[in-house]
Amino acid sequence: MSEARTTLLQRVRERRGVRQFVKFGIVGASGFIVNLAIFTVLQGAFNKHGTGPYFAIYSASFLAGGVSNYFLNRSWTFRSTGHAGKEGAQFLSVSVLALLVGLALSAVIAPYLGHGHKTWFVATCAGIVVNFFVNKYWTFRSVA
């Protein structure tokens, strides 16, 4: 039983897509922290929970986390050697798509959760799946 389990675990670890997803998750966690830190600082500086400031703060913090994620995903997760400018533009496009998903979800759930960290958390998590799959199969497809 232990041998079969080890073999299964080894097979899972050896799958490139699984390794990339785990790395993407680690990079995403670091971007998540960047995003949270900037969101918290900006929200404290503006000390408002209205719709306008929330969307601006959410957008700025989300994109800051995305920029750090791009550089880490390019160099570590996907080990890309493609054209940095092209990949950067594609990654930014995907980040904007994920941002729009997050903003749309925020608009739907904010009446129930408010314009604070709970809404930020749910909206940010919504972009993770979009970010991984679109970046894997479009931005970094040459190494995916």
C-alpha atoms as an extended CHARMM CRD file, in Angstrom:
* protein
*
       144  EXT
         1         1  MET       CA              0.0000000000        0.0000000000        0.0000000000  PROA      1               0.0000000000
         2         2  SER       CA              2.7560000000        2.4440000000        0.9280000000  PROA      2               0.0000000000
         3         3  GLU       CA              4.6150000000        1.6070000000       -2.2800000000  PROA      3               0.0000000000
         4         4  ALA       CA              1.5160000000        2.2660000000       -4.3880000000  PROA      4               0.0000000000
         5         5  ARG       CA              0.9180000000        5.5440000000       -2.5530000000  PROA      5               0.0000000000
         6         6  THR       CA              4.5210000000        6.6490000000       -3.0680000000  PROA      6               0.0000000000
         7         7  THR       CA              4.3110000000        5.7710000000       -6.7190000000  PROA      7               0.0000000000
         8         8  LEU       CA              1.1140000000        7.7890000000       -7.0910000000  PROA      8               0.0000000000
         9         9  LEU       CA              2.6700000000       10.7740000000       -5.3000000000  PROA      9               0.0000000000
        10        10  GLN       CA              5.7790000000       10.5060000000       -7.4420000000  PROA      10              0.0000000000
        11        11  ARG       CA              3.6840000000       10.4030000000      -10.6050000000  PROA      11              0.0000000000
        12        12  VAL       CA              1.7540000000       13.4850000000       -9.5290000000  PROA      12              0.0000000000
        13        13  ARG       CA              4.9820000000       15.3720000000       -8.6800000000  PROA      13              0.0000000000
        14        14  GLU       CA              6.5260000000       14.4200000000      -12.0080000000  PROA      14              0.0000000000
        15        15  ARG       CA              3.6640000000       15.9510000000      -13.9850000000  PROA      15              0.0000000000
        16        16  ARG       CA              4.8360000000       19.2740000000      -15.3350000000  PROA      16              0.0000000000
        17        17  GLY       CA              1.3950000000       20.8700000000      -15.1540000000  PROA      17              0.0000000000
        18        18  VAL       CA              1.0350000000       19.9350000000      -11.4890000000  PROA      18              0.0000000000
        19        19  ARG       CA              4.4730000000       21.3800000000      -10.6580000000  PROA      19              0.0000000000
        20        20  GLN       CA              3.6230000000       24.5390000000      -12.5670000000  PROA      20              0.0000000000
        21        21  PHE       CA              0.2960000000       24.8700000000      -10.7740000000  PROA      21              0.0000000000
        22        22  VAL       CA              1.9920000000       24.5020000000       -7.3690000000  PROA      22              0.0000000000
        23        23  LYS       CA              4.6490000000       27.0730000000       -8.3290000000  PROA      23              0.0000000000
        24        24  PHE       CA              1.9260000000       29.3330000000       -9.7090000000  PROA      24              0.0000000000
        25        25  GLY       CA              0.1640000000       29.0100000000       -6.3550000000  PROA      25              0.0000000000
        26        26  ILE       CA              3.3160000000       29.9390000000       -4.4320000000  PROA      26              0.0000000000
        27        27  VAL       CA              3.9330000000       32.9290000000       -6.6980000000  PROA      27              0.0000000000
        28        28  GLY       CA              0.2650000000       33.8030000000       -6.4290000000  PROA      28              0.0000000000
        29        29  ALA       CA              0.5100000000       33.7190000000       -2.6360000000  PROA      29              0.0000000000
        30        30  SER       CA              3.3590000000       36.2250000000       -2.7760000000  PROA      30              0.0000000000
        31        31  GLY       CA              1.3230000000       38.4410000000       -5.1230000000  PROA      31              0.0000000000
        32        32  PHE       CA             -1.6530000000       37.9800000000       -2.8120000000  PROA      32              0.0000000000
        33        33  ILE       CA              0.4590000000       39.3520000000        0.0560000000  PROA      33              0.0000000000
        34        34  VAL       CA              1.6310000000       42.3050000000       -2.0760000000  PROA      34              0.0000000000
        35        35  ASN       CA             -1.9880000000       42.9180000000       -3.0810000000  PROA      35              0.0000000000
        36        36  LEU       CA             -3.2420000000       42.6980000000        0.5360000000  PROA      36              0.0000000000
        37        37  ALA       CA             -0.4970000000       44.9660000000        1.8790000000  PROA      37              0.0000000000
        38        38  ILE       CA             -1.1270000000       47.6610000000       -0.7120000000  PROA      38              0.0000000000
        39        39  PHE       CA             -4.9140000000       47.3580000000       -0.3410000000  PROA      39              0.0000000000
        40        40  THR       CA             -4.6150000000       47.7030000000        3.4470000000  PROA      40              0.0000000000
        41        41  VAL       CA             -2.2660000000       50.7020000000        3.2680000000  PROA      41              0.0000000000
        42        42  LEU       CA             -4.3820000000       52.5060000000        0.6680000000  PROA      42              0.0000000000
        43        43  GLN       CA             -7.6270000000       51.7280000000        2.4470000000  PROA      43              0.0000000000
        44        44  GLY       CA             -6.1420000000       53.0650000000        5.6830000000  PROA      44              0.0000000000
        45        45  ALA       CA             -4.8560000000       56.1910000000        3.9350000000  PROA      45              0.0000000000
        46        46  PHE       CA             -8.2210000000       56.9580000000        2.3530000000  PROA      46              0.0000000000
        47        47  ASN       CA            -10.2200000000       55.5470000000        5.2760000000  PROA      47              0.0000000000
        48        48  LYS       CA            -13.3340000000       55.3190000000        3.1440000000  PROA      48              0.0000000000
        49        49  HSD       CA            -15.4690000000       52.3490000000        2.3210000000  PROA      49              0.0000000000
        50        50  GLY       CA            -17.4700000000       53.9240000000       -0.4990000000  PROA      50              0.0000000000
        51        51  THR       CA            -17.7920000000       52.3320000000       -3.9030000000  PROA      51              0.0000000000
        52        52  GLY       CA            -15.5030000000       54.7560000000       -5.7910000000  PROA      52              0.0000000000
        53        53  PRO       CA            -12.4500000000       54.5770000000       -3.5200000000  PROA      53              0.0000000000
        54        54  TYR       CA            -12.8620000000       50.8080000000       -3.0800000000  PROA      54              0.0000000000
        55        55  PHE       CA            -12.7060000000       50.1090000000       -6.8160000000  PROA      55              0.0000000000
        56        56  ALA       CA             -9.6660000000       52.3700000000       -7.2860000000  PROA      56              0.0000000000
        57        57  ILE       CA             -7.8770000000       50.8490000000       -4.2860000000  PROA      57              0.0000000000
        58        58  TYR       CA             -8.7820000000       47.3060000000       -5.3680000000  PROA      58              0.0000000000
        59        59  SER       CA             -7.5470000000       47.9760000000       -8.9190000000  PROA      59              0.0000000000
        60        60  ALA       CA             -4.2210000000       49.5090000000       -7.8390000000  PROA      60              0.0000000000
        61        61  SER       CA             -3.4380000000       46.7580000000       -5.3380000000  PROA      61              0.0000000000
        62        62  PHE       CA             -4.5320000000       43.9650000000       -7.7050000000  PROA      62              0.0000000000
        63        63  LEU       CA             -2.3420000000       45.2370000000      -10.5360000000  PROA      63              0.0000000000
        64        64  ALA       CA              0.6530000000       45.7260000000       -8.1920000000  PROA      64              0.0000000000
        65        65  GLY       CA              0.3630000000       42.0860000000       -7.1450000000  PROA      65              0.0000000000
        66        66  GLY       CA              0.0580000000       41.1480000000      -10.8170000000  PROA      66              0.0000000000
        67        67  VAL       CA              3.2950000000       42.8880000000      -11.7660000000  PROA      67              0.0000000000
        68        68  SER       CA              5.2570000000       40.9890000000       -9.1220000000  PROA      68              0.0000000000
        69        69  ASN       CA              3.5510000000       37.7630000000      -10.2030000000  PROA      69              0.0000000000
        70        70  TYR       CA              4.5500000000       38.3140000000      -13.8260000000  PROA      70              0.0000000000
        71        71  PHE       CA              8.2520000000       38.4990000000      -13.0920000000  PROA      71              0.0000000000
        72        72  LEU       CA              8.2090000000       35.4910000000      -10.7300000000  PROA      72              0.0000000000
        73        73  ASN       CA              6.0360000000       33.3630000000      -13.0320000000  PROA      73              0.0000000000
        74        74  ARG       CA              8.1460000000       34.2220000000      -16.0580000000  PROA      74              0.0000000000
        75        75  SER       CA             11.4280000000       33.3000000000      -14.3930000000  PROA      75              0.0000000000
        76        76  TRP       CA             10.4590000000       30.5010000000      -12.0070000000  PROA      76              0.0000000000
        77        77  THR       CA              7.0620000000       28.9270000000      -12.7360000000  PROA      77              0.0000000000
        78        78  PHE       CA              7.2460000000       28.7260000000      -16.5220000000  PROA      78              0.0000000000
        79        79  ARG       CA             10.9810000000       29.4380000000      -17.0280000000  PROA      79              0.0000000000
        80        80  SER       CA             10.1430000000       31.3670000000      -20.1360000000  PROA      80              0.0000000000
        81        81  THR       CA             12.7150000000       32.6390000000      -22.5760000000  PROA      81              0.0000000000
        82        82  GLY       CA             10.1410000000       34.1620000000      -24.9020000000  PROA      82              0.0000000000
        83        83  HSD       CA              9.9230000000       37.8310000000      -25.7740000000  PROA      83              0.0000000000
        84        84  ALA       CA              9.5210000000       39.6270000000      -22.4290000000  PROA      84              0.0000000000
        85        85  GLY       CA              7.6070000000       42.5480000000      -23.9300000000  PROA      85              0.0000000000
        86        86  LYS       CA              5.0780000000       40.3450000000      -25.7120000000  PROA      86              0.0000000000
        87        87  GLU       CA              4.6140000000       38.0800000000      -22.6970000000  PROA      87              0.0000000000
        88        88  GLY       CA              4.3780000000       41.0980000000      -20.4020000000  PROA      88              0.0000000000
        89        89  ALA       CA              1.6330000000       42.6200000000      -22.5440000000  PROA      89              0.0000000000
        90        90  GLN       CA             -0.2290000000       39.2990000000      -22.6130000000  PROA      90              0.0000000000
        91        91  PHE       CA              0.1760000000       38.8370000000      -18.8480000000  PROA      91              0.0000000000
        92        92  LEU       CA             -1.1040000000       42.3740000000      -18.2710000000  PROA      92              0.0000000000
        93        93  SER       CA             -4.0850000000       41.6460000000      -20.5360000000  PROA      93              0.0000000000
        94        94  VAL       CA             -4.8850000000       38.5370000000      -18.5130000000  PROA      94              0.0000000000
        95        95  SER       CA             -4.4840000000       40.5340000000      -15.2940000000  PROA      95              0.0000000000
        96        96  VAL       CA             -6.9570000000       43.1270000000      -16.5900000000  PROA      96              0.0000000000
        97        97  LEU       CA             -9.3960000000       40.3230000000      -17.4600000000  PROA      97              0.0000000000
        98        98  ALA       CA             -9.0100000000       38.8600000000      -13.9580000000  PROA      98              0.0000000000
        99        99  LEU       CA             -9.3670000000       42.3710000000      -12.5120000000  PROA      99              0.0000000000
       100       100  LEU       CA            -12.6360000000       42.8490000000      -14.3800000000  PROA      100             0.0000000000
       101       101  VAL       CA            -13.8840000000       39.5080000000      -13.0640000000  PROA      101             0.0000000000
       102       102  GLY       CA            -12.9320000000       40.6200000000       -9.5420000000  PROA      102             0.0000000000
       103       103  LEU       CA            -14.5780000000       44.0260000000       -9.9210000000  PROA      103             0.0000000000
       104       104  ALA       CA            -17.7680000000       42.4680000000      -11.2860000000  PROA      104             0.0000000000
       105       105  LEU       CA            -17.8660000000       39.9810000000       -8.4320000000  PROA      105             0.0000000000
       106       106  SER       CA            -17.1500000000       42.7930000000       -5.9610000000  PROA      106             0.0000000000
       107       107  ALA       CA            -20.1480000000       44.7200000000       -7.2730000000  PROA      107             0.0000000000
       108       108  VAL       CA            -22.3430000000       41.6670000000       -6.7350000000  PROA      108             0.0000000000
       109       109  ILE       CA            -21.1420000000       40.6970000000       -3.2530000000  PROA      109             0.0000000000
       110       110  ALA       CA            -20.3060000000       44.0880000000       -1.7180000000  PROA      110             0.0000000000
       111       111  PRO       CA            -23.9140000000       44.7600000000       -0.6700000000  PROA      111             0.0000000000
       112       112  TYR       CA            -23.6370000000       41.6570000000        1.5170000000  PROA      112             0.0000000000
       113       113  LEU       CA            -20.0000000000       41.7990000000        2.6440000000  PROA      113             0.0000000000
       114       114  GLY       CA            -19.2110000000       45.5330000000        2.4610000000  PROA      114             0.0000000000
       115       115  HSD       CA            -16.3280000000       47.2080000000        0.6380000000  PROA      115             0.0000000000
       116       116  GLY       CA            -13.5800000000       45.8180000000        2.8240000000  PROA      116             0.0000000000
       117       117  HSD       CA            -11.2810000000       42.8410000000        3.1730000000  PROA      117             0.0000000000
       118       118  LYS       CA            -13.9820000000       40.1690000000        2.8740000000  PROA      118             0.0000000000
       119       119  THR       CA            -15.0530000000       41.3990000000       -0.5400000000  PROA      119             0.0000000000
       120       120  TRP       CA            -11.4090000000       41.9110000000       -1.5290000000  PROA      120             0.0000000000
       121       121  PHE       CA            -10.6030000000       38.3070000000       -0.5630000000  PROA      121             0.0000000000
       122       122  VAL       CA            -13.4720000000       36.7100000000       -2.4890000000  PROA      122             0.0000000000
       123       123  ALA       CA            -12.8890000000       38.8840000000       -5.5670000000  PROA      123             0.0000000000
       124       124  THR       CA             -9.1520000000       38.2140000000       -5.5710000000  PROA      124             0.0000000000
       125       125  CYS       CA             -9.6620000000       34.4600000000       -5.2830000000  PROA      125             0.0000000000
       126       126  ALA       CA            -11.9970000000       34.5980000000       -8.2760000000  PROA      126             0.0000000000
       127       127  GLY       CA             -9.1330000000       35.7360000000      -10.4890000000  PROA      127             0.0000000000
       128       128  ILE       CA             -6.7900000000       32.8830000000       -9.5990000000  PROA      128             0.0000000000
       129       129  VAL       CA             -8.2990000000       30.3090000000      -11.9470000000  PROA      129             0.0000000000
       130       130  VAL       CA             -8.5800000000       32.8300000000      -14.7880000000  PROA      130             0.0000000000
       131       131  ASN       CA             -4.9740000000       33.9040000000      -14.2560000000  PROA      131             0.0000000000
       132       132  PHE       CA             -3.5100000000       30.4010000000      -14.1820000000  PROA      132             0.0000000000
       133       133  PHE       CA             -5.2310000000       28.8460000000      -17.1470000000  PROA      133             0.0000000000
       134       134  VAL       CA             -5.1700000000       31.8330000000      -19.4800000000  PROA      134             0.0000000000
       135       135  ASN       CA             -1.5170000000       32.5840000000      -18.6790000000  PROA      135             0.0000000000
       136       136  LYS       CA             -0.4980000000       28.9340000000      -18.9660000000  PROA      136             0.0000000000
       137       137  TYR       CA             -2.1890000000       28.3600000000      -22.3050000000  PROA      137             0.0000000000
       138       138  TRP       CA             -1.7980000000       31.8050000000      -23.8620000000  PROA      138             0.0000000000
       139       139  THR       CA              0.9440000000       33.9370000000      -22.3130000000  PROA      139             0.0000000000
       140       140  PHE       CA              3.4370000000       31.1450000000      -21.6400000000  PROA      140             0.0000000000
       141       141  ARG       CA              2.1090000000       28.5320000000      -24.1000000000  PROA      141             0.0000000000
       142       142  SER       CA              5.5130000000       28.0250000000      -25.7000000000  PROA      142             0.0000000000
       143       143  VAL       CA              6.8030000000       26.5640000000      -22.4280000000  PROA      143             0.0000000000
       144       144  ALA       CA              3.5350000000       25.2510000000      -20.9960000000  PROA      144             0.0000000000
